[in-house]
């Protein structure tokens, strides 16, 4: 595959030693050259048999994105053809072709990539030339911190606080930084970037500041990233003196052995005309002999690795291809965009631990011989019996988003649930959206608004008609436990998590833990991803992830003392809700139910009703009224509110003699003066007026010139600041003031006053009369106003957020940000790219192989972490289950007590019978028995209450609590014989009739 300077990908194939790219045709059976059938080429279908692979694939690729021109090329790879390309990628090509094209690309300055996948191993090579410049080498946005103080000295010391309250600076030694907004020591503002030396979490050295003016207050220190130049050796040289990238030094000897093994495989192919036959010892030994003869190994050769690699190198596995393909695709993106550090220069990946699985070690040549099946490439590695076992699997895929699509594609290619007893269930509540199409490749534009699970299931069946896939549109959670209960999970062979929230992932993990069902949990964030297998009794259960940072900040920081663009963006989000959502909801609710204020505390009711009154007074008649309202609001927020703040705390204000108020994490603001010719000012007016018009169902207007004409003639009356206004300086003061006088989001506080019950009554009466005039004698059929909920995919919404945030940033001397960054931060968009999801899904499916074998060897499983930004892949065995002591013995976190809770009469046991069973079986005297938070028995209750508890049957307790009837009931208990340190107990699982 190549990419020309005009951005047109050119597709070709160079498979199994064919020196002519694109001349291969889809074989009609599994006996293709080198035993590499079509089982993992998901773009091709049965109808493509006999067609050219490049041409058949091209048609399907073009459907993925109509904006990308894809061409197929079936000619020979001549230099004249290659000259026009920016990037050239060779996959599965002979070494001679790699060397020839690699030398040419290096000489011409064309980025050159080689990607190979053989059996359970993969190889990746990059040569981006001798002077490749990376414009943005690091992941994420440049970091910054707020300046608290800068000393005069050599070196000067900068004391800072981070972008989050209570955190230090985020810099590392040698980072380049610039300063902005510094008052006093203004010589730092606008200087060329300077390197920093980190002293501790809060202090940095920046060089000589002894001749600068004394620091007074304010300022932001920001990271500056400079381009980085890399130099690469051509393939001919890198082959002999390989630079191999590894996640840890311990992996280097294995990767070096794989480097030699791939070279020996090429030599074997030249010698024999084919790849080694699967599980044929003499072929594997010949590859080992060739590896020994190369004499280029940089250290001892791991002969077991070479032998294992050779024995299955004729195999073709979809998960391995997914991982290697994703890594290669990300390197192509780096070559084109010059973002992130490219691979330097070799990377080796293998999952040879799969060959150590019980059952896999005994496979013979006969077991792995081709059957003329689409799965022959997989049979070459795992044998025919294993393929049948794959077909019998019952799996649940929760989520049909980016990871879910990749998992389903892999499952189709692997033949999971493609047998007589197989079952593949995919469930997702969402519908296909336009924003999904860049990374969820099972969907097309025609599928927008259709249920994801239904569309995905149909795509799976097109790829492999034998897969028994069922689509469901349910959320897996407490509300659907009658559908996805314990019996459902217990009949599954495995569950794969493709969810996008930690809460949903944690719930699914708890279900699989309780039912002892294997779970593969996968997640991504931008170029990073991970896969965590949870195997009953074998691995440590997955722990719920930490609480995600939700972008919330202390209210006083947002309202009065913002320091970063994140603060102003969150303020703008609160403004959006406080202007266009909450007031409209309150008006509509009042119009529907005159008595609704009675349901609120008096202070809040007064505030809400004042808001209702103001919104009814402000109702616009036309677009011009909306523009005028937006102009008045601009004045209130960006001029009057700042004047008020500076009136209460003037720039020279001191918290104590000699200690300025406006310093450290408090930047002194300045009011803005409206200018209709300022683009940001006008953007704010237009977006605000548009949203205000939508709320009041007034037709909006997009004419900027007309809006400017209205604004030029507006004269607003001057506004005088209030006296005795209390502004909270801490979060505690803010909370205390909120309890006294509830605030609308984004507003300045009022002078606290006690609730006026007489005023509240009068306001209700006035509004009741107003309501009568608006809705008439009968209830309104259409809500009076239209509440607007922020939607990150609505451009007008993002226009408002961007302009509102940047204007507030200008108030406080904070550098503004662009529209796309504002959308990402305000919309809390988690970066997602298809290369990461493809790699993560491939790594997850490698663990599926082990689960299907029923592997009980912990050392064979892998926790995987991947970072495509620097091309690192770390795979380590998961930790074993934790243990604890209770009742004089050791328990695993997977252990539980099990009892058949059926009385002699065939009904569910009583609580007393459960207590007797625990006493009789384990010698434990129970003092408390619980089901969740429901107390079934408490020894501390009265005798009468205990008698009632003991007589109740378990089924009756569920009915009384309104819980659905369950066949298995998990109970917890406390015993009087417990030691003080025993805080864990094995749960009791009761099987009800």
N, C-alpha and C positions, 0 to 999 in steps of 0.2 A: 504494500500500500504506500502510496506517496501523496504528498500534499504540495500543490504548486503554489507559487507566490500569490496567485489570485484566490486561493482558498478552495480549490476544487479537489476533493479527494478522488484519487484514482485507484480503483480496486483491481487487484489481480491476485492470483494464487501461484505459489511456487511450492508444490506439495511433493513430499516423498522423493526428492532428488530430481524432479523435472526441471531442467535448466530454462525452460520457456515459461515465463510467468503467464498465468491465465489460461494455459492450454488444457488443464485438467478438466475432466468431466465427472459428473456425479455417477459413482458406480452403481450398478444394479444389484449388487450383493455385497457381502462383507469381505470379499476376497480381493480388495484393492491392494495396490503395491504397499508392502510393509505392514499389511494388516491394519490399515487405517481407514475404516469405513466412515459412513456419514452420520454416526450416531450423535455427535455433539455439534453439528453444524445447524443451529436452530433457525437459520434463515431459509433453509431448504426444506421442501416437502416432497412427498412421494411423486408428485407430478413433475418434479424437476429432474427425475432420473434420466440420465443420458444427455442433459444440457451442460453447457459450460458453467463451471462453478461461479466464476466472476460475473458473468452475465446474469445468471439466475439470482445471485445474491444482490446484485446492483439494483434490481427492480424493487426488492423488499427494503433495502437500505434507503432508497429514495423516498419511500413512504414515511419514514421516521420523521423527516423534517423537510418539507417542501422548499424551505429557504436555502437548503444546501444542495449544490449540484454534485451528483455522484456519477462518475463515468467508469466503465469497464474497459480494461485493456487486455488483449489476448496475444499481443506480439512478444517478441524477444526483448529483454532488458538491455537495450543498446545505450551507449553513452549519450547519443544525440537525444534520446527520449528522456533520460534521467536529468539532463541539464536544467530542465525547466522547473524542477521541484525544489521546494524549501526543506522538506523532510522526506526521507525514504526509509520505509520499514520492511524488513525481510522476515517472513515467518516460515519456519520449517523448510529452509533452503539448504542446499549442500554447502559445505565449508568453502569449496572453491569459488562458488558464486558469491558468498559472503565476502571473501577476501578481495575478489575483483571489484565488486561494487563498493566495498568499504574504502579501498584505495582511491577510487575515482571520487567518491563523495568527500573524502577528507581533502583531496587536492582542490576541489571546487567549492569548498566551504558549505557543503550541504549536510545538514544534520542526518546522522545515520544511526539506525536502531535495528538490532537483531533480537527476535523473540522466538524461543523454542520451547515446546512442551513435549516431553517424552515420558509416557507412563505416569509415574508418581513424582516427576521432577520437572523443573522449569529453569530456563536460562534467559537472562536479559543482558544486553550490551548496548552502551551508548557511546557515540563519538560525535560531539557537537563542534569539533574543530579546535584550532589552536588558540583562538581569541573569541570565545563565546561570552557575551556580557549578559548577566542576569540583572534585570532592572529592579526587581523586587524579590530578593532572595528569601525573606522570612515569611512565616505564616502569620495571618492576623493583621490587624491594623496597628500602626505605630502607637506606642504607649506614651502617656503623659502623666504629669503630677502637678499639683498646686504648690507654688513656692510659699514657704512660711517665713524664711529669713535667708539672707545672703550676707556672709561676713566679708569685711575688707581684709585681704591678706594674700599671701602667696604660699600655698594655694588658697583660693577662696572656698568657703564651705557653704553649700546650699542645703538648707533644711527644708524638707517637703513633706506633704501628705499625699496619699494616693488619690485615685479617682473615686474610690469608695471610702466612706467614713471609717476612720479607725485603722486604715491600712497604710503601710509605708509606700515608698516609691517602687516602681516596677523595673528599674534599670539594672543593667549588668556592666561590669568593668569593660571599658573601651567603647561603649555606646556613644554615638554622636548625638548631641542635643542642641536645640536652639531655645531662646527665651522670647517671650512676648508678654506684654501687659505689665512689665515690671515698673514700679514707681520708685523714684529715688535713684536707684542704680540703673538709670536708663541706658547706659552704655551697652548693656547686655542685649537690649531689644534690637532685633534685626541683624545681629552679628552672624558671621559665618559659623557653621556648626563646630562645636568644641567637644573633645572627648571627656568622659567623666570617669572618675575613680570612685568606686563604691566604698564608703566607710562603714555604713551599717544600713539598717532597714529604712532610715529616715534621712541620712546625710550623704552628700556627694561632694567630691572635690572637682573643681572646674578650671583650675589654673589661676593666674595672677589677677586679682581684683583690687589690689592695694591702691591703685591710682584712680579707681572708679568712685563716683559719688556714693554717699552712704545709702544703703537700702532703706526704703520707707515702708512699702507694703505692696501686696499683689504680685501677680505674675504666674505664668505657666511655663513649665519646662517640658519640651516635647522631643521625642525621638525623631531622628532623621536617618532614613535608610539610604545609603548610597549604593549605586550599582556595583556589582562584583564580577570580576572577570575570571573565567575558568579556562583551562587548557587541557585538551584531550589527545591521547595518542591514537594513531590509526589501528584498526583491528589486527593487522599483521604484527604489529609490535605489542599490542595489548594481549594478544594470544600467548606470547612467550613470557611476558612480564606482567601478569595480570594484577590490576588493582581491584580487589573484590570488596564490596561494601557489605558489612555485617552489622547486626544489631548489638552483638557483644563479641569480645575477643574469643570466647570459647567456641563460637560457631565457625571461625576462620579455617581450622583444619578440615572440617567437613566440606565447606564450600570449595576449598582448594582441590579436594578429592573429586568433587563433582565437576569441577572445571576440566580436570584431566579425563574424567569419565565421558564427558560430552565429546572431547576431541577423539578419544578412542572409539566412540560410537561412529563418528564420521569415518574413521579409518576402517572399521569393520564393514561399514556400508560400501566403501570403495572396493574392499577386498571380496566381499561375498555378494554384493548386488542387492542386499536386503538388510533389514534390521534383524537383531537376534530373535530367534523364536522364543515365545514365552515359556518360561520354566524349563528350558532346555539347558542343562548344566554346561555342556561343552561350548555352547555359544557364549554363555556368560563368562566362562573361563577364558575364551579367546579374547573377549573385550578386556578382561583383566590383564592378559598378557600384553595386549597392545598398549594399555595404560602404563604398564611398567616400562615398556620400551621407549615411551616418549621422552623420558628423562628430564622433564621440565617441572616436575612436582617441587613446589617450594615447601618442603617438609615431608614427613612420613605419609605414605599413601594409605588411606583407610580402605583396605581391600574388601571388607564386608559391604561398605557403601557402594563401591564400584560394582561388585557382584550383584547386589540387590537391585541397583539401578538398571543394569543390563538385562536382568531376568524379566523385567516388565516394560522395557523401553519401547516395545512395539505396541503397547497399550495406548489408548486414547481416552482420557477422562475429562468430562465437562468441567468439574470443579477446578482441576489444575489449569485447564485452558482459561477459565474465568479469571483466576488469580493472575496468571502471567499476562493475559490480554489486558486486564485492567492496569497493571503496572506499566505495560508498554504504552497504553493509550495516554496515561498521565504524563509520561515522558514526551510524547508527541506534543501535548498541550504546553509543556514547559518550553519545548523548542520554539513553538509558535508565539506564545505570549511572553516568554522570558520572565515568567513568574515561578518562584520556588527553585530550589537547588536541584539541578539534574543529577542523575545517577553517575557516580564516578567509580569505575566504568562498568564493572560486572556485578550482577546480582544472581545468586542461586537460591532456589526454593525447592524444597522437597517435602513429601509426606510419606517417606519410606517407613515410618513407624507403622503404617497400615499393614505392612508385610509381616509384622510380629504378632498380628492378631491370631488368637486360637482359631484354627481352621484354615487360615491363609497360609500358614507355614507348611501344611501338608499337601498343597495343591501340586498337581502334576501337569505335564505337557498335554495330556488328554483332557484334563479338566478345563484347560485354558485355550484349547484349540478353537478356531472359528467355526461358527454354526451357520453362517449365511444370514446372520441376524443383524439388525441395526445396532445391537449392543455388543458386537464382537470386540470393539475396542475396550470395553469395560470387562468383558469376559476374559480378555487376554491378561488382565491384572487380577481379577477376583474369582474367575471360574464361572461355569454355567449354573451350578447349584445356587450360588450366591445371587445370580441374576433373578432366578425364580423367587428367592427369598425377598429381594427388593420389590418384586411385583406384588407380594402379599402384604406389604406394609400398610398400616392405617395411620395417617399423619394429619395433624391439624396445622394449618398456616394461619396465624392471627395477624391480619393486616395485609392488604394488597397494594401497598405503596411502593416506594423505590426498592427497598430490600425484598418485600414480598414478591414483586415482579421477577426479580433476579432468582429468588429461591424457586418459584414456580417453573421458570424456564429450565433451571438445572434439574429439577425433579422430573420434568417431561423428558429431558435428554437421558437422564439416568434410568428411566423406566420405573421410578418409584410409584407404587400403587397401580401398575399397568397389568397386573395379573388378575386371575379370577376372584380372589378374595381381597384385593387391594381397595383402599379408599383414601382419597385425598380431599380434605375439606378446607376450603378457604373462606374466611369470613371477614367482612369489612363493611362498616356502616356508610362510608363516604361514596360520593359520586366522582367521576372523572372531571377534573378541572383543567383549564388551559395551562395553568402553571405546573401541572404534573408532567406535561409531555416532554420536558427536557431531560427527565431522568427515569421515567416509568415507561419503559419501551414497549410494554404490551398494549399500550393505548395509542389511539390515533385521534385526529381532530373530530372525526365523525362520532367518536365515543363520548365526547364531552356531555356531561349531565347524566350519563348512564351509570348504573351501579358498578363500582370497581370490581367487586368480586365476580359478578356475572361476566363482564367483559374479559377479565383475566382467565376465568375458567374456559371460555370459548377459545381464547388464544392458546391455552395449554392443549386443548383437544385438537386444534389445527396442527400444532407441533408434533403431537403424538396421540393419535386417535384412541390408543389403547388405554391411556391413563383414565382411571375412574375418578373424575373430579366432580365435586359438588360445591356450588356457590351458595353462601349464606350472607345475609346482610345484618348481622347482629353484633352488638358489642359484647365482648366477653367481660363480664363484671357481675357485681352482686345482683343487679336487676335481672340478669338472664341465667341465674343459677338453676331454675327449673329446667332450662334447656341444656346448659353446660354444667351439669352437676358432677358429683363424684363418679357415678356410674359411667358417664360419658368419657371422662378423662381416663378412667381405669381400663377402658377397652382400647385405648390408643397405644400405638407403639412409640409415638414420639410427638412432640409439639415444637414448632418453630415460632419464635417471637419476632415479628416485624413491626413492632409498635413504635410510636414516636413520643410517648410520654413515660416518665419514670413511674408514675402512679399505676398506669395500666400494666407496665412490665412487672411491677412488684406484685400486683394482684395475680397475674398469670403464674408467676413463680410460686406463690403461696398455694395455688390450686395443684400445680404439678408436685410440689413438695408433699402436700397432704395425700395425694393419690399415688405417689411414687411413680410418676410418669416422667420419662426423660424429657428434658427441655434444652433447646439450643436458643440462647438469647443473643441477639445481634443488635448492634447500634452503630450509627455513624454521626459525625459532625464535621462537615467540610471534608478535608483530606484525611481525617482520622476515623478509625473504626475499630470495633472489637467483636469477638465471638467468645461466648462463655458457655461451655457445655455443663449441664447439671445432670449427673447420672445417679440414680438412686443407690444409696449405700456406699457409693464409690467416691464421689466428690463432695466437697463442701457445698451446701446449698448456696444459691446466689443470694447475696445480700442486697436489699434495696439500695439504689444509688442515693447519694447525698441530696439534700433539698436543693433544687436548682436555683440559681440566682435569678430572681424574677424581675430585676430592674427597678425594684422599689427603693426609695431613699427616704431619709427623714423629711417630714413635711416642711420643717423650717428651712432645710437646705433648698428644697425646690422653690419655695415661695420668696425667700429673701437672700439666700447666700449660695446660689449655684456656682460651681467651679468648672464644670466640664460640659461638653455638648450632650453627654448622656443625661445630665441633670435637666438641661433645657428641653430636651426631647421628651422626657417623662412629664415635665411641666406642660408641654404642648399637648400630650395625650390627655392629661387631666383637664386641660382647657376644653378640648374637643368634647369630652364627656359632660363637662359642666355647662357647656353652651348649647350643644345640639342633641344631647340624649336625655339627661336627667330632667331638665325643665319641661321638655315636651311630654315625658312620661308622667310627671306630676300633674300637668294641665289635663291630660287625657283622663287620668285617674279621677281627678276632681270632677270633671264633666260627667263621668260615668257614675260616681258615687260621692254624693255631697258629704257623707259622713266619714269619708276615709281619713281626714285629719284627726278625728277622735281616736284613731288607732295609734297615733304617734305621741311621744312625750310633748308636753306643752311647748318647750323651747324649740324643738325641732319642727313642730307643727306650725309655729309662727313663721319660722324661716322658710319652710316649704310654701306656705300660703303667700308670703311676700313674693316669693319667686314666681308663683302662679300669677299674682296680680301684675308683676312687672312684665311677664311675657305676654299677658293679654293686652296690656297697655301698648306694648311695642309692636303689635301685629302690623306687618307692612301691607300697604295697598298694592304696591308694584315694585319693580326691580330697583327703581331709584331709592325707595325707602330702605331697601336691603343694603344698598351701597352706603347710604348715610348711617345706618346702624353700624355697619362694619367700621366706618371711619370713626365714629364715636367710641367704639370698643377699642380700636387701635390706640386712640388717645388715652383711654383709661388705663390700658395695660402697659404701654411702653413710654408714656410720659407721666401721667398723673400719679400712678402707683409708685414710680421711682422717685418723683418729687416728694411724695409723702414719706417714703422710707428715709430719704436724705434729710427731711425736716425733723424726723424723730431721732435719727442718728447722723448728724452732719459729718462730712469727710474728716473734720478735725476732732471728732468725738473721741474721748479716751475712756476706757473701762476703769482705769485708775490713773493717778498722776504719772505721766510719762509712758503709759501703755496704750497705744492707739487701738481703737475699736476695729477699724477696717485694716486688718492685717491677717496673715496666715491663711486660714480657710475662709475668710470673709473678704471678698473682692468688692471694692467700692464701685457702685454702678453709676451710670450717668443717664439722664433722660434723653430720648430721641425726639427729633423734630420731624414732623411728617413732610414728605416730599413726594408728590404724585408722579414725579419722573424717576424715582428710585424703583428699580425692578422688584426688589424684595418687598418694599412697601406696597406696591401695586399688586403683587402676587398675593399678599396677605388679604388685601381688600377684596379681590375677586374671589378667592377661595372662601373667605368668611361670608361674603354676601351670597354666594352660590348656596352654601350649606344653610344659611339662615332662610333663604328663599325656599329651599327644599323642605325645611321644617314646617314652614307656613303655607306650603303648597302654592307658591308664587312662581310663575315661569321665570327661570334664570336667563341671563344674557352673558355671552362670552366676549363682547366687544370691549377691548381694552381702551380704545380711544374714547368711546362713549363714557366709560367709567372715569377716565381722566378728566373729561370735560365736567362731569358732576363734581369731582373732588376739588377742582381748581376754584370752584365758587363756594366751597364750604367754609364758613367761619364759625368756630366753636367758642362758646363763652369760656373765660378763664376759670380755672378750678383752684380753689385755695386749699392747702393741706389742713387736715384736722389737728386739733390740739389733744393732748392726753391720750393719744393712740398707743395701745399696748401691742408690742411686737415680740413674740416669743423668741428667745435666743437658744433654747434647747428643745429637744424632743419632749422632755417632761413638761415644760411650760406649754408647749403646743398642745399636748394631750389635755392638760388642765383647762386651757382655753376652749378646746373643742367641747369639753363637757359643759362649759358655761354657755357658750354661744356656738352652735354648730355652723361650720363654714361650708360654702360651696367649694368644690375643687378649683384651685387656681386663683382664688380671690384673696384680697387683702382683708385682714381682720377688722371687725367693727369694735367700737367701744363697748365692753361687756355691760349688758343690762339684764336685770332679772326678767323672767317671762312675764309679759303683760296679759293676764287672762282676759281683762276687759277689752283690750285692743284685739286679742285673738278672736273674741266673740264678734266684735264689730266687723273685723276683716272677713270672717266667714259669712256674715250677713250680706256684706257688700258683694262678695264673690258669688253668693247664691243668686242675687238679683242679676248679676252679670251673666251667670250661667243660664238663667231663665231666658234672657234676651238672646243668647247665642244658640241654644239648642231647642228653644220652644217648649211646648208642653210635653212633648214626647222625647224619649232618649235619642241622642244623635246616632245615626246609623254608621257614620264614618268618624273615626277619631279626629278631633279638631286639628291636632298637630301630628307631624310625622317624626317620631324619635329616630335619630340616626346613630347607629352603632359603628364604631370605627372598623373599617375593613382595609387591610393592607394592600389589597389588589385594586382599590378604587383610587384613581389618580387624583381626584379632587380632594379626597381625604388626606392623601400624602402631601399634596400641595399645601394644604393648611398647616399640617404638622411641620413641614420643612420651613415655611415662611415664619410661622409663630416661634419656632425654636431658634432660628437664626436671628430674628429681631431681638429676642431675649438674650441671646449670646452677645449681640452687639451692645446691649445695655451693660453687660458685665465684662466686656473685653475678652470674650471667649472666641476663639477661631470658629467660623461657621463650618457647616458640612454640606455636602451635595445631596441631591434629591434621592439617589439610590441608597446612600449610606443612611439617610434619615429613615427611609422605608425599612431598611433591614433592622435598624435598632428599635424604632418605634413599633414595628410589626413583630418584633421578637422572632425574626426569621432565622432559623437554624440553617447555616450553610449546608447545602446538599449537592453532591456531584455524582454522576453515574459511575465514574471510575471507582470510587470508594465503595459504593453499594455492590458493584459487580465483584470486587475483590472479597468483600465481607461475606457475600452469599457463597462464593466458591469455598472459602475457608469453613463456613458452616456445613456445607455439604460433605466435606472431607470427614467431619465428625459424624455425619449421618452414616457413612460407611461403617464406622466402628460400632455405632449403636445397632445397626442391622446385624452385624456379626454377633451381637450380644457380648461385646468385649467387657471383661471384668478386671482388666489390667490398667490401673490408673496411669501408668507411665506411657500408655499408648494414646491417651487423650491430650488435647492441646487447648489451652487458653491462648487466643491469638489477638495481638494488637498490631495495627498497621498505621503507618503515617506516610501517605503518598507525597507529602510536600518535600520530604527528604528521603523518600524511597527506603523506608525501614520497615522490617517485618519481624516481629518477635513472637515466637511460639514456644510456650513452656507448659509442662504438665500442670493441671489444676491442683489446688491444695486438697488434701484428704479431708473427710468430714471431721468436725470438732467433736470432742468427747467430754463427758462430765460424769461426776459420781453422784449417785442417788441411791438411797436405801442399801448401802453397803456394796454396790457393784458399779461398774463402768458402763455408760450408755453412749451410743452414737446419736448425733442430732437427727438421724433418720429413724431411730428406734421408736417404737410405740407399743403400748399394751393393746392387745386385741381380744375382744370377747364377743360371743354371739348373744346379744341382749334379748333373748327370747325365753319367756317363762314356760313352765310346764304346760300351761293352758294354751300355748301358741301365741300369746299376746306379748307386747313389749314388756320388758322387765320394769319393775318399780325401782325407784331410787334406792330403797332399802336393799333390794336384791343386788344392785350394783355395788353398794357399800359392803355387803356381805362377801361378794366375789373378790373385791380387793383385799379384804381381811383374810379370806380363806386362801387365796392364791399367793399373795405376797406378804401377808402378815402386817398390812398397813391399816391403821385406824384413821379414817378420813375425818377431818374437822370441817372441810368445806368442799363442795362439789359444784362445778360451774360449767355452763355451756356458753362460751363467749363471755358476755357481761351479765348473763342471766344466772342468778344463784339458784341452784337446784336443792342444795342442802347446806345449812349452816348450824354447826353445833352450838354456836353462841345464841341462837334464837330461843324463844320460849318453848316449853315442852309441847304446847298445843301446836305451835307453828311447825316444829320439827316433825310431829306426827303427820301433819298434813303433807309436808314435803316428802317424807319417807314413803307415804302411801301412793304418791302420784306415779303414773307410768311415764316413761320417757316420751312416748308418742303424745300423751296428753299435755305434757309441758310444752312441746312444740306447737300444738294447736292453741294453747292458751296464750302463747307469746306471739301468735300470728305468723309463725315461721313455716315455710313450706316443709312438707313431709320429706324426710331424707332417709335413705336406706342405711347410710353410715353417719353416725353422730360422734363428733369429736368432743370429748369432755376433758376438763382439767380439774385438779384436786389439790388440796393441801392436807398433809398428814401431821399428826401430833408428834410422831417420832423423828421429825426432820431436825437436822442440825441447822444451826443459824446460818451457815455458809451455803446451804443447799437451796439455791434459788431457781434451779431448773429441774423439771420432772418430765418423764416420758408421757406424752398425751395418751389418753385412753380412747380407743376407737371402738364404738359399740355398733354392731350390725343389727339393725332392727328388722322385724319380720316384714 
